[in-house]
Amino acid sequence: MFVELKNIKKVFFNGDKPIEILKGVELKVEKGEKIAIVGPSGSGKTTLLNIIGTIDKPTTGEIFFNGVGIDYQDDEKLSFFRRKKIGFVFQFYHLLPELNVFENLIIPGLIEGLSWMEIERTAKELLEKLRLIPKKDARVYTLSGGERQKLAIGRALFLKPELLLADEPTGNLDPESAKEIINLFIELNQELKITLILVTHNMEIAKKMDKVYLLKEGFLVEYNKL
C-alpha cells in the first residue's frame, strides 16, 4: 500500500474546550491511484490533506508510506521526505510576482541545489508539458488564472514527487479553466504514474477520479459504500 492512514484523529482547542475535527480516519491509497475527498466546509478536508502531506501532525493515529511509518520526532528527516516525495497545489497559487514564469518554476530546484543543467532540462520538460513555453519570460500578473495554476502545478512537480496533493485547485478558476486543469491532473496521473489526492467541493470534478471519499462528522467514507 502506497499511502495508509490508521485511526487518524485531530483535536483542536477553543480555549479549554477540545474540538475533535477528525475522529478516526482510515484511508488506503494505491500507487498511481487518483482519489477525491469531498465534504462540507469546515469538515476538516484541508486538515486531513495537511496531515497526509506531513505539514500537520495527527493528535493520534499513524500514517504509512510504502509500509514505513512517519516519524514526527525527526524534523530534518521529515522535511527531506516532504521535499522529495510530495508536491502541493493550493487554491491560491503562491507565486512570486516579481519573478517571471521560468524563475517561479525553478525555485524548488534552486532550493534543492540541483545543477543548472538539470534545472534547465526539467524546466523545459515541464513548460512543454504544461504548454507554457510561449509564457516562459512572462510576468505572473500577465497570466490568466488557469496559466497561474498550471505554473503552480509545474513547481509542485519540479522535484518529481511520487504523491501530489491538491487542495481546491480549481476554486479560483472559471469553468473552462477548471476543466483544463482537471484534465491536466488526469494526464499527469496517467503519464507520470503520480498518485493524486484532490480535495474539492465540485462533485463533477470528483467523479473524474478513481475513487471519491466523503469526509463528514470526522469520518471518511468511500462514496460507493454509503
C-alpha beads as a LAMMPS data file, in Angstrom:
LAMMPS data file: protein, C-alpha beads

226 atoms
225 bonds

1 atom types
1 bond types

-500.0 500.0 xlo xhi
-500.0 500.0 ylo yhi
-500.0 500.0 zlo zhi

Masses

1 110.0

Atoms # bond

1 1 1 0.000 0.000 0.000
2 1 1 1.441 3.383 -1.039
3 1 1 -0.364 5.611 1.485
4 1 1 -2.189 4.279 4.526
5 1 1 -3.874 6.186 7.346
6 1 1 -4.840 4.318 10.501
7 1 1 -7.293 5.771 13.011
8 1 1 -6.242 9.388 12.418
9 1 1 -7.679 11.802 14.965
10 1 1 -7.146 15.549 15.186
11 1 1 -8.202 17.701 18.118
12 1 1 -8.046 21.495 18.266
13 1 1 -8.747 23.585 21.340
14 1 1 -11.011 26.612 21.620
15 1 1 -9.717 27.870 24.932
16 1 1 -10.072 24.849 27.199
17 1 1 -12.727 23.240 25.027
18 1 1 -11.482 20.392 22.775
19 1 1 -12.915 20.217 19.253
20 1 1 -12.398 16.879 17.527
21 1 1 -12.171 17.543 13.771
22 1 1 -11.081 14.061 12.685
23 1 1 -12.469 11.171 14.715
24 1 1 -10.710 8.110 13.359
25 1 1 -9.985 8.466 9.648
26 1 1 -8.967 5.332 7.759
27 1 1 -7.633 5.521 4.192
28 1 1 -5.667 3.328 1.803
29 1 1 -4.333 4.661 -1.497
30 1 1 -2.580 2.512 -4.083
31 1 1 0.422 3.837 -6.000
32 1 1 -0.701 5.651 -9.153
33 1 1 -4.283 5.986 -7.927
34 1 1 -6.177 9.272 -8.094
35 1 1 -8.783 9.979 -5.432
36 1 1 -11.031 12.881 -4.455
37 1 1 -12.078 13.949 -0.972
38 1 1 -15.312 15.922 -0.719
39 1 1 -17.320 17.228 2.201
40 1 1 -19.000 20.311 3.639
41 1 1 -16.998 23.431 4.511
42 1 1 -15.344 23.089 7.897
43 1 1 -15.414 19.289 7.817
44 1 1 -11.616 19.037 8.037
45 1 1 -10.666 18.317 4.419
46 1 1 -7.698 20.697 4.397
47 1 1 -6.626 19.495 7.845
48 1 1 -6.650 15.915 6.583
49 1 1 -4.674 16.847 3.465
50 1 1 -2.082 18.661 5.585
51 1 1 -1.729 15.584 7.782
52 1 1 -1.255 13.343 4.741
53 1 1 1.366 15.806 3.490
54 1 1 3.133 15.760 6.889
55 1 1 2.652 19.545 7.225
56 1 1 0.496 18.884 10.285
57 1 1 0.597 16.103 12.859
58 1 1 -2.368 13.984 13.917
59 1 1 -3.300 14.047 17.585
60 1 1 -3.329 10.253 17.464
61 1 1 -3.076 7.652 14.725
62 1 1 -0.459 6.506 12.234
63 1 1 0.486 7.280 8.629
64 1 1 2.454 4.897 6.434
65 1 1 4.152 5.491 3.087
66 1 1 5.149 2.295 1.307
67 1 1 4.660 0.465 4.587
68 1 1 7.008 2.725 6.571
69 1 1 5.551 4.785 9.410
70 1 1 6.092 8.547 9.592
71 1 1 8.489 9.587 12.370
72 1 1 7.378 13.002 13.635
73 1 1 10.298 13.250 16.061
74 1 1 12.937 13.760 13.346
75 1 1 12.136 17.144 11.761
76 1 1 15.100 17.087 9.378
77 1 1 14.222 13.643 8.041
78 1 1 10.555 14.624 7.762
79 1 1 11.408 17.795 5.829
80 1 1 13.628 15.820 3.446
81 1 1 10.865 13.266 2.886
82 1 1 8.314 16.003 2.197
83 1 1 10.571 17.768 -0.328
84 1 1 11.443 14.589 -2.184
85 1 1 8.178 12.674 -2.150
86 1 1 5.274 15.153 -2.003
87 1 1 4.114 18.010 -4.223
88 1 1 1.498 20.535 -3.095
89 1 1 -1.013 22.530 -5.155
90 1 1 -3.329 25.015 -3.466
91 1 1 -6.369 27.099 -4.349
92 1 1 -4.163 30.201 -4.176
93 1 1 -1.142 29.958 -6.427
94 1 1 1.548 31.383 -4.078
95 1 1 3.639 32.630 -6.995
96 1 1 6.225 35.404 -6.627
97 1 1 5.014 38.406 -8.666
98 1 1 8.491 39.912 -9.042
99 1 1 9.678 36.793 -10.901
100 1 1 8.753 35.542 -14.364
101 1 1 7.297 32.131 -15.225
102 1 1 10.660 30.384 -15.629
103 1 1 12.032 31.877 -12.408
104 1 1 8.965 30.850 -10.398
105 1 1 9.076 27.345 -11.841
106 1 1 12.686 26.591 -10.932
107 1 1 12.533 27.693 -7.264
108 1 1 12.366 24.096 -5.895
109 1 1 15.407 23.122 -7.974
110 1 1 17.408 26.078 -6.669
111 1 1 16.463 25.314 -3.063
112 1 1 17.394 21.661 -3.563
113 1 1 20.786 22.631 -5.030
114 1 1 20.339 20.902 -8.385
115 1 1 22.842 21.612 -11.143
116 1 1 21.892 24.372 -13.577
117 1 1 21.883 21.831 -16.402
118 1 1 19.353 19.674 -14.562
119 1 1 17.256 22.710 -13.635
120 1 1 17.088 23.889 -17.249
121 1 1 16.264 20.410 -18.545
122 1 1 13.477 19.859 -16.019
123 1 1 12.059 23.346 -16.610
124 1 1 11.962 22.809 -20.372
125 1 1 10.195 19.453 -19.973
126 1 1 7.586 20.928 -17.631
127 1 1 6.975 24.069 -19.695
128 1 1 6.339 21.871 -22.723
129 1 1 4.064 19.508 -20.807
130 1 1 2.121 22.427 -19.312
131 1 1 2.012 24.239 -22.664
132 1 1 3.633 27.316 -21.138
133 1 1 6.665 27.656 -23.436
134 1 1 5.324 30.896 -25.006
135 1 1 4.921 32.343 -21.497
136 1 1 8.399 31.423 -20.255
137 1 1 9.561 35.027 -19.776
138 1 1 6.163 36.497 -18.862
139 1 1 5.474 38.101 -15.502
140 1 1 2.926 36.421 -13.268
141 1 1 0.479 39.337 -13.398
142 1 1 0.072 38.866 -17.172
143 1 1 -1.087 35.237 -16.790
144 1 1 -4.670 34.026 -16.679
145 1 1 -5.902 32.130 -13.629
146 1 1 -5.557 28.830 -15.471
147 1 1 -1.991 29.641 -16.533
148 1 1 -1.062 30.589 -12.973
149 1 1 -2.406 27.293 -11.670
150 1 1 -0.501 25.413 -14.388
151 1 1 2.663 27.143 -13.221
152 1 1 1.908 26.233 -9.603
153 1 1 1.419 22.605 -10.676
154 1 1 4.724 22.666 -12.554
155 1 1 6.519 23.982 -9.494
156 1 1 4.951 21.201 -7.389
157 1 1 6.222 18.618 -9.889
158 1 1 9.734 20.021 -10.255
159 1 1 11.430 17.535 -7.914
160 1 1 9.442 14.623 -9.375
161 1 1 7.334 13.719 -6.307
162 1 1 5.505 10.412 -6.051
163 1 1 2.448 11.993 -4.403
164 1 1 0.617 15.148 -5.486
165 1 1 -1.793 16.786 -3.021
166 1 1 -4.225 19.352 -4.429
167 1 1 -6.428 21.478 -2.159
168 1 1 -9.339 23.036 -4.094
169 1 1 -7.076 23.614 -7.140
170 1 1 -9.943 24.928 -9.286
171 1 1 -11.575 27.060 -6.596
172 1 1 -10.472 30.370 -8.154
173 1 1 -10.974 29.391 -11.794
174 1 1 -13.728 29.865 -14.341
175 1 1 -15.434 26.632 -15.535
176 1 1 -13.380 26.343 -18.734
177 1 1 -10.047 26.835 -16.947
178 1 1 -11.147 24.447 -14.192
179 1 1 -11.894 21.767 -16.779
180 1 1 -8.466 22.277 -18.359
181 1 1 -6.695 21.978 -15.010
182 1 1 -8.530 18.785 -14.051
183 1 1 -7.756 17.257 -17.446
184 1 1 -4.115 18.182 -16.838
185 1 1 -4.148 16.405 -13.466
186 1 1 -5.593 13.286 -15.124
187 1 1 -2.987 13.457 -17.893
188 1 1 -0.138 13.805 -15.387
189 1 1 -1.506 10.931 -13.325
190 1 1 -1.563 8.694 -16.398
191 1 1 1.759 9.757 -17.922
192 1 1 3.895 10.143 -14.800
193 1 1 2.114 7.469 -12.707
194 1 1 1.950 10.037 -9.926
195 1 1 -0.516 9.400 -7.104
196 1 1 -3.088 12.180 -6.741
197 1 1 -5.207 13.127 -3.721
198 1 1 -7.516 16.014 -4.530
199 1 1 -9.850 17.981 -2.250
200 1 1 -12.806 19.615 -3.977
201 1 1 -16.338 20.899 -3.433
202 1 1 -17.208 20.057 -7.035
203 1 1 -18.772 16.609 -7.398
204 1 1 -18.405 16.675 -11.198
205 1 1 -14.663 17.039 -10.742
206 1 1 -14.597 14.400 -8.008
207 1 1 -16.298 11.857 -10.268
208 1 1 -13.357 12.038 -12.679
209 1 1 -11.142 10.428 -10.051
210 1 1 -10.781 6.669 -9.471
211 1 1 -12.469 6.894 -6.066
212 1 1 -14.442 9.529 -4.172
213 1 1 -14.459 9.811 -0.380
214 1 1 -16.813 11.882 1.773
215 1 1 -15.444 13.485 4.934
216 1 1 -18.314 14.218 7.277
217 1 1 -18.610 14.460 11.051
218 1 1 -14.976 13.438 11.435
219 1 1 -15.092 10.206 9.432
220 1 1 -14.064 9.338 5.873
221 1 1 -16.335 7.048 3.856
222 1 1 -15.962 5.890 0.258
223 1 1 -18.927 7.109 -1.777
224 1 1 -19.928 3.752 -3.249
225 1 1 -20.130 2.359 0.288
226 1 1 -22.568 4.987 1.571

Bonds

1 1 1 2
2 1 2 3
3 1 3 4
4 1 4 5
5 1 5 6
6 1 6 7
7 1 7 8
8 1 8 9
9 1 9 10
10 1 10 11
11 1 11 12
12 1 12 13
13 1 13 14
14 1 14 15
15 1 15 16
16 1 16 17
17 1 17 18
18 1 18 19
19 1 19 20
20 1 20 21
21 1 21 22
22 1 22 23
23 1 23 24
24 1 24 25
25 1 25 26
26 1 26 27
27 1 27 28
28 1 28 29
29 1 29 30
30 1 30 31
31 1 31 32
32 1 32 33
33 1 33 34
34 1 34 35
35 1 35 36
36 1 36 37
37 1 37 38
38 1 38 39
39 1 39 40
40 1 40 41
41 1 41 42
42 1 42 43
43 1 43 44
44 1 44 45
45 1 45 46
46 1 46 47
47 1 47 48
48 1 48 49
49 1 49 50
50 1 50 51
51 1 51 52
52 1 52 53
53 1 53 54
54 1 54 55
55 1 55 56
56 1 56 57
57 1 57 58
58 1 58 59
59 1 59 60
60 1 60 61
61 1 61 62
62 1 62 63
63 1 63 64
64 1 64 65
65 1 65 66
66 1 66 67
67 1 67 68
68 1 68 69
69 1 69 70
70 1 70 71
71 1 71 72
72 1 72 73
73 1 73 74
74 1 74 75
75 1 75 76
76 1 76 77
77 1 77 78
78 1 78 79
79 1 79 80
80 1 80 81
81 1 81 82
82 1 82 83
83 1 83 84
84 1 84 85
85 1 85 86
86 1 86 87
87 1 87 88
88 1 88 89
89 1 89 90
90 1 90 91
91 1 91 92
92 1 92 93
93 1 93 94
94 1 94 95
95 1 95 96
96 1 96 97
97 1 97 98
98 1 98 99
99 1 99 100
100 1 100 101
101 1 101 102
102 1 102 103
103 1 103 104
104 1 104 105
105 1 105 106
106 1 106 107
107 1 107 108
108 1 108 109
109 1 109 110
110 1 110 111
111 1 111 112
112 1 112 113
113 1 113 114
114 1 114 115
115 1 115 116
116 1 116 117
117 1 117 118
118 1 118 119
119 1 119 120
120 1 120 121
121 1 121 122
122 1 122 123
123 1 123 124
124 1 124 125
125 1 125 126
126 1 126 127
127 1 127 128
128 1 128 129
129 1 129 130
130 1 130 131
131 1 131 132
132 1 132 133
133 1 133 134
134 1 134 135
135 1 135 136
136 1 136 137
137 1 137 138
138 1 138 139
139 1 139 140
140 1 140 141
141 1 141 142
142 1 142 143
143 1 143 144
144 1 144 145
145 1 145 146
146 1 146 147
147 1 147 148
148 1 148 149
149 1 149 150
150 1 150 151
151 1 151 152
152 1 152 153
153 1 153 154
154 1 154 155
155 1 155 156
156 1 156 157
157 1 157 158
158 1 158 159
159 1 159 160
160 1 160 161
161 1 161 162
162 1 162 163
163 1 163 164
164 1 164 165
165 1 165 166
166 1 166 167
167 1 167 168
168 1 168 169
169 1 169 170
170 1 170 171
171 1 171 172
172 1 172 173
173 1 173 174
174 1 174 175
175 1 175 176
176 1 176 177
177 1 177 178
178 1 178 179
179 1 179 180
180 1 180 181
181 1 181 182
182 1 182 183
183 1 183 184
184 1 184 185
185 1 185 186
186 1 186 187
187 1 187 188
188 1 188 189
189 1 189 190
190 1 190 191
191 1 191 192
192 1 192 193
193 1 193 194
194 1 194 195
195 1 195 196
196 1 196 197
197 1 197 198
198 1 198 199
199 1 199 200
200 1 200 201
201 1 201 202
202 1 202 203
203 1 203 204
204 1 204 205
205 1 205 206
206 1 206 207
207 1 207 208
208 1 208 209
209 1 209 210
210 1 210 211
211 1 211 212
212 1 212 213
213 1 213 214
214 1 214 215
215 1 215 216
216 1 216 217
217 1 217 218
218 1 218 219
219 1 219 220
220 1 220 221
221 1 221 222
222 1 222 223
223 1 223 224
224 1 224 225
225 1 225 226
